[in-house]
Amino acid sequence: MDTCQGISLLKVKMNKKGFELATNMLVVIILSLVLLGAGIAIFAKIVSVSQDIKTDLDQQTIEQLDIAMDDGSLIVVPRNRVTTNRGEVARFTIGFWNEGDNGDFTLNVTANSDINWKIVYVENYNDLETNKRAHALIGIGVPKETPKGQYTFDITIYKGSNVYENKKRVSIVVP
């Protein structure tokens, strides 16, 4: 074999390796894009959960909250104790009305335990007019590893930076 043929064979083998490297890089890029798309889809689904929970508050529930507020209560939580299995969502409805001047209201839910709860609710109610009522649904996801027991959560409503009436306490019982 003369030297020219040896060099020519070496170039063919090197070109083949270069082609394999480019093909492998293309496969990695395609897989990365697929994983990125899947991640974006999962994120979008999680974000939409908070919007779905708000639409779960039907007209009948709103009417029940209004009837409960007819006695003059500023804040009502008709059902303050829910039994929920691990991996499910406990739902609490809350109604409140503005008896003073127009104002911005903020809803805050805090857990009284160290468990990593997933709490979903609409936080801000801007420029609520005098004598207008607001209705909210609070969803609290019970993690699968939650031990049996009763867990409490405090619901505080602020008008501006001031606490609006006393906080309300709700509880979840995990059997």
N, C-alpha and C positions, 0 to 999 in steps of 0.2 A: 504494500500500500504506500503510495507516495504521500508526501507531506500535504499537498493541496487537498487530497481526498480526506485526510484526517481532520484538517481544519474545517472543511465543509461539513463533515459529520458532526463535529463539535458545535458548529453554529446551529445546525438543525436541532440538536438536543437542547441547546440553550434557548432557542426560540420556542420550543415546545414547553419548556419550564416557564418561560415568561407568559405564554398563553394560559397555562394552568393557573398561574398566580393571578392574572387578570380575571379569569373565570371565578376563582375562589373569592376574590374581592367583590365581584358583582353579586355573588350569592349572599355574602355577608351584608352588603348594602340592602338587598331586597328583604332579607330576614329582619334587619334593623327597622326598616320602614313598616313592615307588617306588625312588629312588636310596638312601635310607636303608635300606630293606628289603633291597636287593641288597647293600649294604655289610655289614649284619648277617649275612646268609647266608654271605658270603665269609669273614667273621671266624669264624663258627661252624665252617665247614669246615676252616679252618686249625687251630683249637683241637682239633678232633676227630682230627687227624693224630697227635698225640702219644698219644692213647688207642688209636688203631688200631694203632700200632706195638707197643705193649705186648701186644696180643692176638695179634700175629703170632708170638710165641714159643710154639711148640707143645710138646706133651708129649715128643716125640722129642728135640727140641733141649735141653729141660730135663734129660732123662736123659743125654744126651751131656755136658752140663756137669757133672753129678753124677759121672759116671765119670771125667772129667778131674780133678775135685777129690779123688777117692778116694786119690790118691797123697800127700795131705797138703797140697797147695797151698792157700793161703788165697784167692788170686785167680787165675782162669784166663780167658784169652782164646784159645779154640781156633784161630781164624782171624784173624791179625793183619794181613793184607794183602789188599786187595780191589781189583780193577780195575773201574772204573765210568765210564760215559760222562757227558758233560756233561748236566745237566738231570735226572739220575737220583739215586737214593738208595743210598748204600753202607750196609750193615748189618753190625754187629759184635755178637756175643753175648759176655756176660761173666757169670761166676759167682763168687760169693764166699761164705764162711761165717764165722760168728762163733765163734772158738775160746775166747773169754773170757766175761766176764759179759755179761748183757743190755746192749744199747746201741743208740744211734742211729747209723746209717751214712749218709754223704752221698757221692754219686757226682759227680765233676766231670770234664768233658771239655774240654780246651783245644786249640785249633789252634796249630800252630807256623808259621803264615803269616798274611799280612795280608788274605787273601781273606775275604769275608763269607759264611762257611759257615752253613748252617741245620742246627744240631745239636739233635736231639730225643732225650730219654731221661727216664726216671723218676729224679728227683734224690735223694729222701729215702726211707730205709728205717728207719722208727721202731720202736724197741723190739724189735730182732732178738734172739731168744732164743739162749742158749748152744747151740752145735753146730747151729744152724739155718742153712740155705743160702738165699741170695737169687740170683735170676737176672734179667738185664736184657738188653734189646735197645737198642742205640744206633744211631740213624739219622742219617747225615750227608748232607745234600743238597748235590750238586755244582752250583754255579752254572753257567749256560750259557756265561759268558764266561771260565771257568777255563782258563788255558793248560795245554798238555801238561806232564806232570811227575808226580813222586811227592810227596805231601803227608803229613806226619805229625801225629798227634794224641796227646796224653798223657791217659791215664785215671788219675785219682787217687781213691782211696777213703779217706774219713776216718771214724774212729770217734770220735764227739764232735768235738773240735778237733784230734786227732792223726792223722797219716798212718798208714793201716793197710797195712802192708807197702809194698813198692816200687811206684812208678807203673808202669803198663803202657803200651807204645807201640804204636799201630796206624798203618797207612798206607793211603792211597788212591792208586792209580795211575790217572791220567787219560791215555788214549791220544791 
